C-alpha cells in the first residue's frame, strides 16, 4: 500500500495552493516494513495538459 501526504499553506497568501511538503509512505506487509520518502517540492516533472515540464508542487495547485 502506498500513501501520499501533501501539505500546503492555504489560500491566504501568495502561492498558498502550491504544495509545501510532499511525503510518500509505502507499507510492505510481507516484510512488516514501512518506508517513507520526502519528494522535493521543486522537482521538475512533465505536465501533461501543457506538454511542458514544471514543478511538482504546481500540479497540486492544478488538482492533478
C-alpha positions as CSV (number, residue, x, y, z in Angstrom):
1,X,0.0,0.0,0.0
2,X,1.3,3.5,-0.9
3,X,0.1,6.7,0.6
4,X,1.0,10.3,-0.4
5,X,0.7,13.1,2.1
6,X,0.6,16.6,0.8
7,X,0.8,19.8,3.0
8,X,0.1,23.3,1.8
9,X,-0.1,26.7,3.4
10,X,-3.6,27.7,2.5
11,X,-5.1,30.4,0.2
12,X,-4.4,33.4,2.5
13,X,-1.0,34.2,0.9
14,X,0.7,34.2,-2.4
15,X,1.3,30.7,-3.7
16,X,-0.9,29.3,-0.9
17,X,-2.3,26.5,-3.1
18,X,1.2,25.2,-4.0
19,X,2.3,22.1,-2.1
20,X,4.8,22.9,0.6
21,X,5.5,19.3,1.7
22,X,5.1,16.0,-0.2
23,X,5.8,12.7,1.5
24,X,5.2,9.1,0.2
25,X,4.8,6.2,2.6
26,X,5.0,2.6,1.4
27,X,4.0,-0.4,3.5
28,X,5.2,-3.9,2.8
29,X,3.0,-6.3,4.9
30,X,5.1,-9.3,4.0
31,X,8.2,-7.7,5.5
32,X,6.4,-5.7,8.1
33,X,8.2,-2.7,6.8
34,X,7.2,0.9,6.3
35,X,9.4,3.2,4.1
36,X,8.9,6.9,3.7
37,X,10.5,9.4,1.4
38,X,10.2,13.2,1.0
39,X,9.7,14.4,-2.5
40,X,11.3,17.8,-3.2
41,X,8.6,20.4,-4.0
42,X,10.8,21.9,-6.7
43,X,11.2,18.6,-8.5
44,X,10.6,19.1,-12.3
45,X,8.0,16.7,-13.8
46,X,6.0,16.5,-17.1
47,X,2.8,18.5,-17.0
48,X,0.6,16.5,-19.5
49,X,-2.0,19.2,-20.2
50,X,0.6,21.7,-21.3
51,X,3.2,19.3,-22.7
52,X,5.9,21.1,-20.7
53,X,7.9,20.5,-17.5
54,X,7.1,22.3,-14.3
55,X,7.5,21.9,-10.6
56,X,5.6,19.1,-8.9
57,X,4.1,21.5,-6.3
58,X,2.3,23.2,-9.2
59,X,0.5,20.0,-10.1
60,X,-1.2,20.0,-6.6
61,X,-2.5,23.6,-7.2
62,X,-3.9,22.4,-10.6
63,X,-5.7,19.5,-9.0
64,X,-3.7,16.8,-10.8
